[in-house]
C-alpha cells in the first residue's frame, strides 16, 4: 500500500514538473511575459492549459509519455495560433476581436455597451475609477480586447494610440486627431515609407509621426 501511495505522488510530482517546464517554454518562445490574458484566445489558452494539467496530473491511467505528448500538442497549437495571428490580420481579428468604441465625442453607444456585456453601473464605476464622472466630457472611450477601458478626454492632443499597427491603418484614431488616410499616406511617403503593410508601428506625437518598420 505504501509503495502504491509513494508511486502515485511521485507520478504527480513528475507530471507537475513537466507541466511547469512546458509552460515556461511556451511563455519564452511566444514572447509573453506572463499568463495575463490580453485577448480572447489568450484566455481560452489558459482554460485549456488548466484542463490539460488538472485533468491528467491526478489520473494514474495516463502515463507520463502520454502526458508529454498531450502537452506537446498543446504547445504546437498555441505557437501555430500565434504565428497565424501575427501573419494574418483578418484571422487575428476573428480570433481575438478588436477594440470597440462605446463613447464617441461625448455620445454613449448603448448598443456597443451591450455587445461587450457592459452595464450602465459597470461603466459608471470604471469611469469613476479612472477619474471621470460624465460621459459628455469624454472624447472617446474604447473597450479593449481584454475588457479594459481606455479613456480619451477632450483636450487630449496626443492620444496614446498608434495610427498603424502591424501594417493596418487605425481609422478611428485618424478621425480622433482630425486626419484622414490621404494625409497619413502622403506624410509617410515623404518619409520614404510607401508600403504601409511593411510598417510595424506608427505613432503620432506632437504633430510628428514616429515610424517602426518590420
N, C-alpha and C positions, 0 to 999 in steps of 0.2 A: 504493500500500500504506500509506504514512504517513498519507494523508488518511483512509483507512478506519479505521486504528488510532486516530487522533485523534477521529474521529466516534464510534467505539464508546465510548470513555472519556468523551466529552462527554455522551452519552446516559445513561451510567451515573451520572455526577455529577448530572445534572438529575433523574433518577428518584430518586436517593438524597435529594436536597434536598427534593423534593416529598413523599417518604415521611416525612421528619423533620418537615416542616411540618404534614402531616396528623395525625401522631402527637401533636404538641404541641397542635393544635387539639382533638382528642378528649379529651386529658387535661384541658385547661382547661374545656371545655364540660361534661364528665361530672363534674367536681369531684374527680377522683382526683389526688392529689399526685404519684404516680409509677406505674410499671407493676408494682409488687409485688402479686402476686395475693392477694386476701383471701378468695376463694371459687373454686368450680369454674369458673364462667362467665368470671371474670377470667383464669384460667389458659388456658382454651380460646381466648379472645380474643387472648392473647399468641401462642399457637401459630399461629393463623390469620394474624395480622399478620406473623409471621416467614415463613410460607409465601408470603403475598402479595408481600412485598417481595423475599424471596430468590428466589422463583420467576419474577419478572418483571424484576427490575432488570438481569440479565445476558442477558435474552432480547431480542435486537435485533428479533425479529419482532413484538414487542408495542410499539406506538407509544406515545408519551407521552400522547396523548389517551386511548387505551385504558387505560393505566396509571392516569390520573387518574380515569376512570370506575370502575375496579375499586376504588380507594381510596375513592371517594365512596360506592359501595355498601356497603363495609365500615363506613364512618363511620355511615351511616344505620342499618345493622343494629345496631351497638353502642349507639347512642343510643336506638334503639327498645327494645332489650332492657332498658336501664337504666330507661326510663320505665315499661315493663310491670312490672318487678320492684318499682319504687317504689310503683306504684298497685295491684298485685295480690299480696297476701301469699302466696296459695297457689301461684301460678306462681313467685314468688321462691324459695319453699322447694323447689319441684320442680327448678328450675334450679341452685340453689346448695346444696341440702341444708340441714341445720340442726345445731346443736351436739348432740353425743351424750355422754351421761353414761356413763363407764366405771367410776367408783368412787362409790358412794353409801353414806354412813355407814360407811366403813371396809370395805365389801364390794366386791370386784372383779367386774365383769361380763366374763367371758371372751368371751361371745357378742358383746358390743359391741366389744370389742377386735379380734376377728376381722373384724367388719363394716367397721372402718376400717383394716384391714391392719396392726394394731399388734401386734408380737410381745412376749413377756414381756421379752426382752432390751432392745428399744427402749423399752418402758415404764419399766423399771428405770433405764435410762440417763437418760431425760428427767426422771424424778423426782429422781434424784441431782443432775442439773444444776440443778434448781430448789431443791435443798437439803433434799429429803425422802427418807427411806430405807425407810419402812414404809407399806404401803397402809392398814393399820388405824389409822394416825394421821391419816388424811385424811377430812374430812367429805364432800368431793366433788371429783371430777376430771372435767373436761369437755374433749372434743376439739372444737375449733372448726372452722369450715369450711375454714380454711387449714391444718389439720393440727396446729396448736399446742395444747399442753395448758394449761388454766387450772386451777390448784390452789387449793382452799379447805381449809385445815387446821381441825381442831377449835379452838374458841376465837375464831374469826373472827366478831365480832359484826356487822360491816358488810360482807358480801360485796360485792365490787366488780362487781355485776351489776345491770342495770336490771330493775325489776318490769314495766315496759311499754315495748315498742319498736314504733314505727310502728303504734300502736293495738292491738297484740297483747299479751295478758297472758302473762307468763313464769311458768307454774305451778310449774315446778321451783324457781324462785328463791323463790316464796312458801312452798313447802314447806320450803325451806332455812332461812328465818327464822321458821318456825313460824306462818305466817299462812295465810289462805285467801282465795278470791275475794270472799266476802261482806265480809270486813274491808277489803279493798282498795277495793271498790265504795263501801262506806259512808264510808270515810275520804276518798275523792276527792269524793264527793257533798257532804260537809261543807265541802270547799274550793271548791265551786261547779263541779266537773267531773263531769257526769253522763253524758256521751257519751264512753266510753273510746276509741272509734275516732278521736276528734279529738285524742288525746294522742300527741305525737311521742316523748316520753321521760319516764319516771317512775323516779326513783331513790330508794333508801332509805338514809338516813344518820342514825345515832344516834336511831332511832325516829321520824324525820320523813320525809315524802315531798317530794321535790323534783320539781316538775312543769314540763315544757316542752310547750306545745301547738303544733299546726301553724300 
